[in-house]
Amino acid sequence: MMAALAASLAGCTTSDSRGASDAKANAATIRLFNGKDLGNFYTFLETNKFEDPGRVFSVVKEDGVPAIRVSGEEFGGFVTRAEYENYRLVVEFKWGTQTWGRRLNKAMDSGILLHCNGPDGNYAGFWMASVECQIIEGGCGDLLMLEGKDAAGQTIKSLLTVECEQGGKEYWYHPGAVAITRGEGRFNWYGRDPQWQDVKGFRGQRDIESPAGKWTRIEVICDRGNITNLVNGQVVNIGTGSSLRKGKLLFQSEGAEIFYRRIELTPLSSIR
């Protein structure tokens, strides 16, 4: 069911108006990155809370178009000011070349935290309780569950169920397999290389992410507790029964340079 919805929505575009459903989506779509500044976001970093003196985040021209550059030099992220639920998120990103600190020679790493709940920094000191759509070399589309604490110190659970196959301590999304519910760790996208290594430049045999220097399109469909990840138009992971269904979006700074030229969100109510 979720795969069918993903396929249907993947046919809708927010960049033109080919048909009534597309026109309706255009009218409702929120351009979270407006092509000018970070006005729809605030920043939160490990050392610099709500400030960015080192310009970890900036708007630049990349391949001739406006893009948000994340240097990755300090862990943290840029976060939406508003909360969202039941939406289709479209993101286009490209890796830069720089890596930093403890991830200097590691796979280039980032991610989109969905349904962020609780105070800023309640997970690891610079992120939030959420479900992560992973963006990492070889692992784009993985689903991670991040549990944090609310203002009273109580655990904010992040539970998700995925049909998956298990190999050792790893889980790979596999439609029709046994459904497993977890509150921590990661559900790999279906084609993640079993021999994946955390090294800069890693690329698996089945990777769908675009090669280095090219733009990759990620779509995330959040629909009443269900989360579907698409990479370059292909469904790569589906989670159901999420305990988190509404919240902010956080785009990570995690030791690697990354550019975003498109961040758009369309409420599902406008395109069903």
N, C-alpha and C positions, 0 to 999 in steps of 0.2 A: 504493500500500500504506500509506504513512504517513498520507495523507489519510483513508483508511478507518479506520485506528486512531484518528486524532484525532476523527473523527465519532463513533466508538463510545464513546470516553472522555468526549467532551463530553456524552453522555447520562447519565453517572454524576455524581451530585452528592454532596458531602460535607456538605450542610447538612440532609439529611433521610434517610429510610430507606425509599424506595419500591422495594422488591425486594431480593433476596438480594445482588446485586452491589453495590448502594448500601450495604447494611448492612456488607458486608465492607470496603468502602472506608472507611466511617466508623471502623471498628475500627482500621484501619491508619494513618489519616491523622494526620500530625504538624502540630499548630497551631503553626507557627513564631512567629507573633505570637499570644501567649496572651491578649491583651486587657487585660493588666495592666502589662507592662514589657518590656524588651528582654533578658530573661534568656537567650534562645536565641542572642543575638548579642553581638558586641563591636564597638566603633567604631574607625575608623582614618581620620584626617584629614590633610590636607596639612601642617599645622603642628602639630597636637596628635595625636601617635601614641598610640592606646589611651586617650585622655582626651577629654572633651568639655566643657570649662569654659564654652563659649558656648552650650551646649544646642542644638546643631545638630539633635540627635535628641531627641525627647521623646514621651511618650504623653499625648494630649489627648482631649477629646471633640469630635467633628466630626459634624455632623448627628445629634447625640444618641447616637453610639456611640463606643467607644474606637477610637483610630487612632494610628498612628505618624506624627508630624509631622516632616518633614525640611525644615528652613528653607532649605537650599541655600546658606547663607551662606559655607561653606567647602567646597572640593572634598574628596571622600573617599567614605565609605560606612559602612553598618552591615553586618556580615559574620556569617554563621552560624558557630557554634563547631564544628559537625560537617561532614563531607563527605558528599555524596550522589551516587548514580548510579541511572539507570533509574527515573524518577519522573514524576509529573504534578504540576506546580506551578500553583496557582491564586492569583492576586493581584487584588485590587480596589483601584484607586487613583483619586485625584481631584487635579487641580491646585489649588494655592492661588492667590495673586495676586502674591506678591512675587518679584522677581528681583534678582540682585546682581552687582556687579563687572563682569567682562568679558562677562557675559551679561545685563546689565541690560535691554537692549532686544532681546534675541535670543529665538528660540523657546524656550518652556519645555522643559527638557531634564533627563532622568534615564535610568535603565536598570537592567536586572537582569543582572549578570555571572554566567554559568553556568560550572560546572566550573573555578572559580578554582584556579590552581596556583602554587606557588612562594611566596617570602616576601611578606609584606604590603608593598604599595607598589612591587612590581617592575615595574609598568607605569605610566609617567608620574609616579611618585613617590607615588601615593596609591591606585591600583587594582592589579589583578593580571592576569596572563596568563589569558585566558578567551575564551568566546564570549558576546557581548552580545546580549540581547534588548532592542532599543532602545525607550525610551519618550521620545518627543519630539513636539511638536505637528506633525502631518502625517506622522510617520514611525514610529508605534507598530507594532512587529512587524518592523522591519528587523533583519537579522542582521549583526553586526560581529565581526571577528576581531582579538583583541588579543594580540600576542606580547610576552612579557616575558622575564625572566631568572631562573634558579634560583639557589640559594645560592652555587653555584660560578661564577656569571656566564655559564653556558651558556644559549643561547636556548631558551625553551619555545615550540615552534611551536603555532600555532592554525590548523589547516587545515580548510576546510569546502568542500563541493561543493553547488552549487545549480543547478537547471535555470533558466536565466534568459535574458532578452533584454538586449542592450546598446545603449545610446544614448550616444555620446560616451564619457565616463569613468564613466558610471553603469550599474548592473546592476539589473534588475527581475526578481523571481521570476516565472516563467511555466512552469507544468507542461507537460512535453512538449518544451520547448526544449532546446537544447544544454546539457549539464551542464558547468559551469566550476568549477574548484577554485582557491581563493585563500587566502592566509595573512595578508592585511591588507585594510583597506578595509571596504566595506559592500555587502551585498546588500539592495536595497530591497524592501519588501513590494510585492505586485503592483500596488496602486493608488496608490502614492505619486505625488503630482502632479509632472509633469516641470518645472513652473514653481515648485516649492517654493522658498520664501525663508526665510532664517534671521531671522525677525522675530517678535516677541512677538504671540501671538494668531493665527498663521497657521492656516488650515484649508483643505485641498484639497477639490475637488469630490467625490472618491470616499472621503473619510475615513470610517472605521468607528469610530474613537475617539469616545466620547461628547463632547457639547459642553462648553464650559467650565462648571465648577460641578457637573457630573454625574460619577457614578462610572463608571469603565471597568473591565471584566473582562479580564484577560490570562491565558491558559493557555499553559504551555510543557510539551511532552511530550518528555522526553529518553529515548531508547530505543536503547541500544547503538550510539552514534555518530550517531544520527539525532535531529534537533531540529525540532519542529513548533511554530510559533507561531499561536495563535488570539487574535483580538481580538473581544470581544463575541460569541463563539460561532462566528466565521468563521475558517477557515484562511487565513492571509495570507502565510505563508512556510514553506518546508521546506528544511532543510539535511541532507545526508547525509555519512557518512564522516568525522565530526569526529575530529581527532587528540586532542582532549581529551574524556574521557568520564566523568570523576569529579572532584569537587572541592567547594569551598565555594560558597555563593551570596553575592553582594555587591549591595546595593541602593544605588545611587549618590546622592550629594549633588553636584549639578552646576549650581549657580547659580540654581535655581528651587525654590520652595516646592511640596511635594507631600505628600499624605496617603495612608497605606495602612491600610485598615480590615480587610483580610483577607490573610493569607499562609499558605497551607496546602500541604503536600507529601504526596503519597500514593505509596508504592512501586508500581511497575507490577506487581510480583509478586502484589499483593493484589487487582488489578482486571482482570487479563487474562481 
